[in-house]
């Protein structure tokens, strides 16, 4: 080095052994360092050390990932690293993530997770999401992809929620990060509140005093379809969605090209008033009241056999009957509120189970992509499954969306002509994989996030086949095949 020091570039183990034995002299080969201290010199050093160790005593996967991450940090491109270390570009990208995370490097070296799983964990470790890291560390390997997808969806939903809530926060509302139980004693839903003249509280009144109110934004399943240029709403039924993958395609006559529109999330806002703000806001909950006329009417009904009905004030039993009726009304109102609360809880639970269904669907498609990326023959059970499927459902392969999904699973860009080109010179095993992909995609297309809600023998047969060839069914998929009660699933 320029300052006269000698730096070990090759032979770390021999150096450490010499130090351990107390040797004062060892044979070495000393060369002048080229551009010491520069990024290029560091890239070359790390590359040489990784390559040398790959051919002697290999580095641990964690140490190798750390070296790759350093090369990239010094400015080496992914292509250069892959070329110099004779590895795959995708492997380099995974190594970069793992290499930056001490936790991920450790679990890779301990064999707890494979490299791809460790890269997912590293993403959360690097942003300080300790909750996600701990959850994934406690997840069985067979459920890792599902849980990772579930966490990713939760984080994405939270980001969208916060973004949708920003305008309300700017206006002065308190932001709720989750919807409230209808029976929460600390808050009252705006739908239950009335003004002094017994009129429902209006949105204008709420917006006039935002500092009193809390708001929860709920993401709807529907989306808004808008003209990309003008922002005007567009009827989605007038869009030829089949043109989405093909910019130059001509849409069906009378319809619009999918590239002319864009879709956005739709949100509902639910307003809540803290209970301690009820009097200050001049609002109240609507309660049943017994008016004198009502009492008279009730007296008349109870004494329908009498032609001469005494006034309510002269009837000694009128007050008792009015009190009893008020009690009945209060009980009926309480029952109705409890029934509504139970419906809301059931809807909320179904929504949460749908989210599990979405994560399961994404994990399942990851499994399919890996399965179909092989060039060898499909599993033995595949032949029977494919033949049975096309015989029992002659139109199974007619779906446009299923074909698009099959192309995605196979990693083929374009349309049917490109798919044909991909198998033009393929060996028979690969052709059988492509046929399996077409059938699996058709089955997968109808197995959405809500598959658990329905008793569909076709979906059940499909999921059981996947389980036979190595896919571990998640709890929500076990519900879909009929092996589990949805009420027993934790959410």
C-alpha positions as CSV (number, residue, x, y, z in Angstrom):
1,X,0.0,0.0,0.0
2,X,1.2,3.6,-0.4
3,X,1.8,4.0,3.3
4,X,4.0,0.9,3.4
5,X,1.6,-1.5,5.0
6,X,0.9,-4.9,3.5
7,X,-2.7,-6.1,3.1
8,X,-3.6,-9.8,2.7
9,X,-5.5,-10.3,-0.5
10,X,-5.2,-14.1,-0.6
11,X,-4.4,-16.5,2.2
12,X,-6.4,-15.3,5.1
13,X,-6.5,-18.8,6.7
14,X,-2.8,-19.3,6.4
15,X,-2.2,-15.9,8.0
16,X,-4.5,-16.7,10.9
17,X,-2.9,-20.1,11.4
18,X,0.6,-18.4,11.4
19,X,-0.6,-15.9,14.0
20,X,-2.1,-18.7,16.1
21,X,1.2,-20.7,16.1
22,X,3.2,-17.6,16.8
23,X,5.3,-17.8,13.5
24,X,7.3,-14.6,12.8
25,X,8.1,-15.4,9.2
26,X,6.0,-17.0,6.4
27,X,6.5,-17.3,2.6
28,X,4.4,-14.7,0.7
29,X,4.2,-13.1,-2.7
30,X,4.1,-9.3,-2.5
31,X,2.9,-7.2,-5.4
32,X,2.2,-3.5,-5.8
33,X,-1.5,-2.6,-5.2
34,X,-3.3,-1.3,-8.3
35,X,-5.2,1.9,-7.6
36,X,-5.5,1.2,-3.9
37,X,-8.5,2.7,-2.2
38,X,-10.6,3.2,-5.3
39,X,-14.0,1.6,-5.9
40,X,-12.6,-0.3,-8.9
41,X,-9.8,-1.8,-6.8
42,X,-12.3,-2.9,-4.1
43,X,-14.6,-4.5,-6.7
44,X,-11.6,-6.4,-8.2
45,X,-10.4,-7.5,-4.7
46,X,-13.8,-8.8,-3.6
47,X,-14.4,-10.6,-7.0
48,X,-11.0,-12.3,-6.8
49,X,-11.5,-13.4,-3.2
50,X,-14.9,-14.8,-3.8
51,X,-13.7,-16.6,-7.0
52,X,-10.6,-18.1,-5.2
53,X,-12.7,-19.3,-2.3
54,X,-15.3,-20.9,-4.6
55,X,-12.5,-23.1,-5.8
56,X,-10.9,-23.9,-2.4
57,X,-12.8,-23.8,0.8
58,X,-16.1,-22.1,-0.3
59,X,-17.4,-19.1,1.6
60,X,-20.7,-19.5,3.4
61,X,-23.7,-18.4,1.5
62,X,-24.0,-15.5,3.9
63,X,-20.4,-14.3,3.4
64,X,-20.7,-14.7,-0.3
65,X,-23.8,-12.6,-0.3
66,X,-22.1,-9.9,1.8
67,X,-19.2,-9.8,-0.8
68,X,-21.7,-9.5,-3.7
69,X,-23.5,-6.7,-1.8
70,X,-20.2,-4.8,-1.4
71,X,-19.3,-5.1,-5.0
72,X,-22.7,-3.6,-6.0
73,X,-22.3,-0.9,-3.4
74,X,-18.9,0.0,-4.9
75,X,-20.7,0.5,-8.3
76,X,-20.3,-2.8,-10.1
77,X,-23.3,-3.6,-12.2
78,X,-25.4,-6.7,-11.7
79,X,-24.3,-8.0,-15.1
80,X,-20.6,-7.6,-14.3
81,X,-20.9,-9.3,-10.9
82,X,-22.9,-12.2,-12.5
83,X,-20.2,-12.5,-15.3
84,X,-17.2,-12.4,-13.0
85,X,-18.6,-14.8,-10.4
86,X,-20.2,-17.0,-13.1
87,X,-23.7,-16.9,-11.5
88,X,-27.2,-15.9,-12.5
89,X,-28.3,-12.3,-12.6
90,X,-31.4,-13.1,-10.4
91,X,-29.1,-14.8,-7.9
92,X,-27.0,-11.6,-7.7
93,X,-30.1,-9.5,-7.0
94,X,-31.1,-11.9,-4.2
95,X,-27.6,-11.8,-2.8
96,X,-27.6,-8.1,-2.7
97,X,-30.6,-8.1,-0.4
98,X,-29.3,-10.9,1.8
99,X,-25.8,-9.4,1.9
100,X,-27.0,-6.2,3.5
101,X,-28.9,-7.9,6.3
102,X,-27.0,-9.6,9.1
103,X,-30.1,-11.5,10.2
104,X,-30.7,-12.8,6.7
105,X,-27.0,-13.9,6.3
106,X,-27.2,-15.7,9.6
107,X,-30.4,-17.7,8.8
108,X,-29.0,-18.6,5.4
109,X,-25.8,-20.0,7.0
110,X,-27.9,-21.9,9.6
111,X,-30.0,-23.4,6.9
112,X,-33.3,-22.1,8.3
113,X,-34.4,-20.5,5.0
114,X,-33.4,-20.8,1.4
115,X,-31.8,-17.9,-0.4
116,X,-35.0,-16.6,-1.9
117,X,-36.9,-16.7,1.4
118,X,-33.9,-15.0,3.2
119,X,-34.0,-12.2,0.6
120,X,-37.7,-11.5,1.4
121,X,-36.9,-11.4,5.1
122,X,-34.0,-9.1,4.4
123,X,-36.3,-6.5,2.9
124,X,-38.2,-6.2,6.1
125,X,-35.0,-6.3,8.2
126,X,-33.4,-3.5,6.3
127,X,-36.4,-1.1,6.9
128,X,-36.6,-2.0,10.6
129,X,-39.9,-4.0,10.4
130,X,-39.0,-6.2,13.4
131,X,-42.6,-7.5,13.7
132,X,-42.5,-8.9,10.1
133,X,-39.0,-10.3,10.6
134,X,-40.0,-12.1,13.8
135,X,-43.2,-13.4,12.3
136,X,-41.4,-14.9,9.3
137,X,-38.7,-16.4,11.5
138,X,-41.5,-18.2,13.4
139,X,-43.2,-19.4,10.2
140,X,-42.8,-23.0,9.0
141,X,-40.9,-23.1,5.7
142,X,-43.9,-24.7,4.0
143,X,-46.0,-21.6,4.9
144,X,-43.3,-19.0,4.3
145,X,-44.5,-17.8,0.9
146,X,-48.1,-17.5,2.1
147,X,-47.2,-15.6,5.2
148,X,-44.8,-13.4,3.3
149,X,-47.5,-12.5,0.8
150,X,-49.9,-11.9,3.6
151,X,-47.5,-9.5,5.3
152,X,-46.8,-7.7,2.0
153,X,-50.5,-7.2,1.4
154,X,-51.0,-5.9,4.9
155,X,-48.2,-3.4,4.5
156,X,-49.5,-2.3,1.1
157,X,-53.0,-1.9,2.4
158,X,-51.7,0.2,5.3
159,X,-49.8,2.4,2.9
160,X,-52.9,2.9,0.8
161,X,-55.0,3.6,3.9
162,X,-52.6,6.3,5.1
163,X,-52.4,7.9,1.6
164,X,-56.2,8.0,1.4
165,X,-56.4,9.5,4.9
166,X,-54.0,12.3,4.2
167,X,-56.7,14.8,3.0
168,X,-58.8,14.1,6.1
169,X,-55.8,14.6,8.4
170,X,-55.0,17.9,6.7
171,X,-58.6,19.0,7.3
172,X,-58.2,18.4,11.0
173,X,-59.9,14.9,11.5
174,X,-58.4,12.3,13.8
175,X,-57.4,9.3,11.7
176,X,-58.4,5.8,12.7
177,X,-56.2,3.0,11.4
178,X,-58.9,0.3,11.8
179,X,-62.6,0.3,11.8
180,X,-64.3,0.4,15.2
181,X,-66.6,-2.1,16.7
182,X,-70.2,-0.9,16.6
183,X,-70.4,-1.4,20.4
184,X,-67.2,0.5,21.2
185,X,-68.1,2.7,24.2
186,X,-65.5,5.4,23.4
187,X,-67.0,6.3,20.0
188,X,-70.4,6.8,18.4
189,X,-71.0,6.2,14.7
190,X,-72.3,9.3,12.8
191,X,-75.1,7.1,11.5
192,X,-76.5,6.9,15.1
193,X,-76.4,10.6,15.9
194,X,-79.1,13.2,15.5
195,X,-79.4,17.0,16.0
196,X,-81.5,18.8,18.6
197,X,-84.5,18.7,16.2
198,X,-84.0,14.9,15.6
199,X,-82.5,15.2,12.2
200,X,-79.6,12.9,11.2
201,X,-76.3,14.7,11.4
202,X,-75.2,15.8,8.0
203,X,-71.8,15.6,6.3
204,X,-71.7,19.4,6.2
205,X,-72.1,19.5,9.9
206,X,-69.3,17.0,10.4
207,X,-67.0,18.8,8.1
208,X,-67.7,22.1,9.9
209,X,-66.1,20.8,13.1
210,X,-63.5,18.2,12.0
211,X,-61.5,18.6,15.2
212,X,-64.3,16.8,17.0
213,X,-64.5,13.8,14.7
214,X,-62.5,10.7,13.8
215,X,-62.6,9.1,10.4
216,X,-61.8,5.6,9.1
217,X,-61.2,5.1,5.3
218,X,-62.3,1.7,4.0
219,X,-61.1,0.4,0.7
220,X,-63.9,-0.9,-1.5
221,X,-63.7,-3.8,-3.8
222,X,-64.9,-1.8,-6.8
223,X,-62.5,0.5,-8.6
224,X,-63.1,3.7,-10.5
225,X,-62.4,3.6,-14.3
226,X,-61.4,7.0,-15.6
227,X,-60.4,8.4,-19.0
228,X,-56.6,8.6,-18.9
229,X,-56.5,12.1,-20.5
230,X,-59.6,13.8,-19.2
231,X,-60.1,12.0,-15.9
232,X,-63.8,11.6,-16.6
233,X,-65.6,8.4,-15.4
234,X,-65.8,5.6,-17.9
235,X,-68.2,2.7,-17.9
236,X,-65.9,-0.4,-17.6
237,X,-68.3,-2.4,-19.8
238,X,-67.4,-0.1,-22.7
239,X,-63.7,-1.0,-22.5
240,X,-62.2,-3.9,-24.5
241,X,-60.0,-5.3,-21.7
242,X,-58.5,-7.9,-24.0
243,X,-56.4,-5.1,-25.6
244,X,-54.6,-4.3,-22.3
245,X,-51.5,-6.3,-23.3
246,X,-51.4,-5.1,-26.9
247,X,-50.9,-1.3,-27.5
248,X,-51.5,-1.6,-31.2
249,X,-54.5,-3.9,-31.1
250,X,-57.8,-2.6,-32.5
251,X,-60.6,-2.8,-29.9
252,X,-64.0,-4.4,-30.6
253,X,-66.2,-2.0,-32.6
254,X,-67.9,0.5,-30.3
255,X,-65.5,-0.1,-27.4
256,X,-62.4,1.7,-26.1
257,X,-58.9,0.5,-26.0
258,X,-57.8,-0.6,-22.5
259,X,-54.8,1.8,-22.7
260,X,-57.1,4.8,-22.9
261,X,-58.3,4.3,-19.3
262,X,-56.9,3.9,-15.9
263,X,-58.3,2.5,-12.7
264,X,-58.1,3.9,-9.2
265,X,-59.1,2.6,-5.8
266,X,-62.4,3.7,-4.3
267,X,-62.8,4.5,-0.6
268,X,-65.6,5.0,1.9
269,X,-65.2,7.3,4.8
270,X,-66.8,6.4,8.2
271,X,-67.1,9.1,10.8
272,X,-67.1,8.6,14.5
273,X,-67.6,11.1,17.4
274,X,-65.8,10.5,20.7
275,X,-68.5,9.9,23.4
276,X,-67.1,12.7,25.5
277,X,-67.8,15.2,22.6
278,X,-71.5,14.3,22.3
279,X,-72.9,17.2,24.4
280,X,-70.4,19.8,23.1
281,X,-71.4,18.8,19.5
282,X,-75.1,19.4,20.4
283,X,-76.0,15.9,19.2
284,X,-77.7,12.9,20.7
285,X,-78.6,9.3,20.0
286,X,-82.1,8.8,18.8
287,X,-84.2,7.1,21.4
288,X,-87.8,6.0,21.4
289,X,-90.2,8.5,23.1
290,X,-93.8,7.9,24.1
291,X,-96.1,10.8,23.2
292,X,-99.5,11.3,24.8
293,X,-101.3,10.5,21.5
294,X,-99.3,7.3,21.3
295,X,-100.4,6.4,24.8
296,X,-104.0,7.0,23.8
297,X,-103.7,4.9,20.7
298,X,-102.3,2.1,22.7
299,X,-105.1,2.4,25.2
300,X,-107.6,2.2,22.4
301,X,-105.9,-0.9,21.0
302,X,-105.9,-2.7,24.3
303,X,-109.6,-1.8,24.9
304,X,-110.9,-2.4,21.4
305,X,-114.0,-4.1,22.8
306,X,-115.1,-0.9,24.5
307,X,-117.0,1.7,22.5
308,X,-116.3,4.5,25.0
309,X,-112.6,4.9,25.6
310,X,-111.5,7.1,28.5
311,X,-108.9,9.8,28.0
312,X,-105.3,8.7,28.7
313,X,-105.1,11.0,31.8
314,X,-108.2,9.3,33.3
315,X,-107.0,5.7,32.6
316,X,-104.9,4.5,35.6
317,X,-103.3,1.7,33.5
318,X,-102.2,3.9,30.7
319,X,-98.8,4.8,32.3
320,X,-98.0,1.1,33.0
321,X,-98.9,0.1,29.4
322,X,-96.8,3.0,28.1
323,X,-93.9,1.9,30.2
324,X,-94.2,-1.7,29.1
325,X,-94.4,-0.7,25.5
326,X,-91.3,1.5,25.9
327,X,-89.5,-1.4,27.4
328,X,-90.5,-3.7,24.5
329,X,-89.4,-1.0,22.0
330,X,-86.0,-0.7,23.8
331,X,-85.5,-4.4,23.8
332,X,-86.5,-4.7,20.2
333,X,-84.1,-1.8,19.4
334,X,-81.3,-3.5,21.3
335,X,-81.9,-6.8,19.5
336,X,-81.9,-5.0,16.1
337,X,-78.6,-3.2,17.1
338,X,-77.1,-6.5,18.2
339,X,-78.2,-8.2,14.9
340,X,-76.7,-5.4,12.9
341,X,-73.5,-5.6,15.0
342,X,-73.3,-9.4,14.3
343,X,-73.8,-8.8,10.6
344,X,-71.1,-6.2,10.6
345,X,-68.7,-8.5,12.4
346,X,-69.5,-11.4,10.0
347,X,-68.9,-9.1,7.0
348,X,-65.6,-7.9,8.6
349,X,-64.5,-11.5,9.2
350,X,-65.4,-12.5,5.6
351,X,-63.3,-9.6,4.4
352,X,-60.4,-10.7,6.4
353,X,-60.8,-14.3,5.2
354,X,-60.8,-12.9,1.6
355,X,-57.5,-11.3,2.4
356,X,-56.1,-14.7,3.4
357,X,-57.6,-16.0,0.2
358,X,-55.7,-13.4,-1.8
359,X,-52.4,-14.2,-0.1
360,X,-53.0,-17.9,-0.7
361,X,-53.7,-17.3,-4.3
362,X,-50.5,-15.3,-4.8
363,X,-48.5,-18.0,-3.0
364,X,-50.1,-20.7,-5.1
365,X,-49.2,-18.9,-8.3
366,X,-45.6,-18.6,-7.1
367,X,-45.7,-22.4,-6.7
368,X,-47.1,-22.8,-10.2
369,X,-44.4,-20.6,-11.7
370,X,-41.6,-22.6,-10.1
371,X,-43.3,-25.8,-11.2
372,X,-43.7,-24.7,-14.8
373,X,-40.2,-23.3,-15.0
374,X,-38.7,-26.8,-15.2
375,X,-37.8,-28.3,-18.5
376,X,-38.2,-31.9,-17.3
377,X,-41.4,-33.8,-17.4
378,X,-44.3,-32.7,-15.2
379,X,-45.1,-34.9,-12.1
380,X,-46.6,-38.3,-12.9
381,X,-50.0,-37.3,-11.6
382,X,-50.2,-34.5,-14.2
383,X,-51.2,-36.7,-17.2
384,X,-54.3,-38.1,-15.5
385,X,-55.3,-34.6,-14.2
386,X,-54.9,-33.0,-17.6
387,X,-56.8,-35.7,-19.5
388,X,-59.6,-35.8,-17.0
389,X,-59.9,-32.0,-17.0
390,X,-60.3,-31.6,-20.8
391,X,-62.7,-34.5,-21.1
392,X,-65.0,-33.4,-18.3
393,X,-64.8,-29.7,-19.4
394,X,-64.5,-29.5,-23.2
395,X,-64.4,-25.7,-23.1
396,X,-61.9,-25.4,-20.4
397,X,-59.1,-23.9,-22.5
398,X,-61.4,-21.4,-24.3
399,X,-60.9,-18.6,-21.7
400,X,-58.9,-15.6,-22.9
401,X,-58.0,-14.6,-19.3
402,X,-56.9,-18.2,-18.5
403,X,-54.6,-18.1,-21.6
404,X,-53.1,-14.8,-20.4
405,X,-52.5,-16.3,-17.0
406,X,-50.8,-19.3,-18.5
407,X,-48.5,-17.1,-20.5
408,X,-47.6,-15.2,-17.3
409,X,-46.9,-18.4,-15.4
410,X,-44.7,-19.7,-18.2
411,X,-42.9,-16.3,-18.5
412,X,-43.8,-15.9,-22.2
413,X,-44.4,-12.4,-23.5
414,X,-46.9,-11.7,-26.2
415,X,-49.8,-13.9,-27.3
416,X,-50.5,-17.3,-28.8
417,X,-48.1,-16.9,-31.6
418,X,-45.2,-16.3,-29.2
419,X,-46.3,-19.3,-27.1
420,X,-46.2,-21.4,-30.3
421,X,-42.7,-20.1,-31.1
422,X,-41.6,-21.0,-27.6
423,X,-42.3,-24.7,-28.2
424,X,-41.4,-24.8,-31.9
425,X,-38.1,-26.6,-31.1
426,X,-38.9,-27.8,-27.6
427,X,-38.4,-31.3,-26.5
428,X,-41.5,-33.4,-25.6
429,X,-41.2,-32.9,-21.8
430,X,-41.4,-29.1,-22.3
431,X,-44.4,-29.4,-24.5
432,X,-46.1,-31.4,-21.8
433,X,-45.3,-28.7,-19.3
434,X,-46.9,-26.1,-21.6
435,X,-50.1,-28.2,-21.9
436,X,-50.1,-28.6,-18.1
437,X,-49.8,-24.8,-17.8
438,X,-52.8,-24.2,-20.0
439,X,-54.9,-26.5,-17.9
440,X,-53.7,-25.3,-14.5
441,X,-54.2,-21.7,-15.5
442,X,-57.8,-22.4,-16.5
443,X,-58.4,-24.0,-13.1
444,X,-56.5,-21.3,-11.3
445,X,-58.4,-18.5,-13.0
446,X,-61.6,-19.5,-11.3
447,X,-60.0,-20.2,-8.0
448,X,-60.0,-16.7,-6.7
449,X,-59.6,-15.2,-3.2
450,X,-63.2,-16.0,-2.4
451,X,-63.0,-19.7,-3.3
452,X,-63.4,-20.6,0.4
453,X,-67.0,-19.2,0.3
454,X,-68.2,-21.8,-2.2
455,X,-68.5,-25.6,-2.4
456,X,-67.1,-26.1,-5.9
457,X,-66.0,-29.6,-6.8
458,X,-63.9,-28.4,-9.6
459,X,-61.9,-26.1,-7.3
460,X,-61.6,-28.9,-4.7
461,X,-60.2,-31.3,-7.3
462,X,-57.7,-28.7,-8.5
463,X,-56.4,-27.9,-5.0
464,X,-56.2,-31.5,-4.0
465,X,-54.1,-32.1,-7.2
466,X,-51.7,-29.3,-6.2
467,X,-51.4,-30.8,-2.7
468,X,-50.5,-34.1,-4.3
469,X,-47.6,-32.6,-6.3
470,X,-46.1,-30.6,-3.4
471,X,-48.1,-27.5,-2.7
472,X,-48.9,-27.2,1.0
473,X,-52.5,-26.1,1.4
474,X,-53.0,-23.0,3.5
475,X,-55.8,-22.9,6.1
476,X,-58.1,-20.9,3.8
477,X,-57.5,-23.4,1.0
478,X,-58.3,-26.2,3.4
479,X,-61.7,-24.5,3.8
480,X,-62.1,-24.4,0.1
481,X,-61.6,-28.2,-0.2
482,X,-64.0,-28.8,2.7
483,X,-61.4,-30.0,5.2
484,X,-61.7,-27.0,7.6
485,X,-64.4,-24.8,9.2
486,X,-63.9,-21.1,8.3
487,X,-65.0,-20.1,11.8
488,X,-61.9,-21.9,13.2
489,X,-59.4,-19.8,11.3
490,X,-57.5,-17.2,13.2
491,X,-57.4,-13.7,11.5
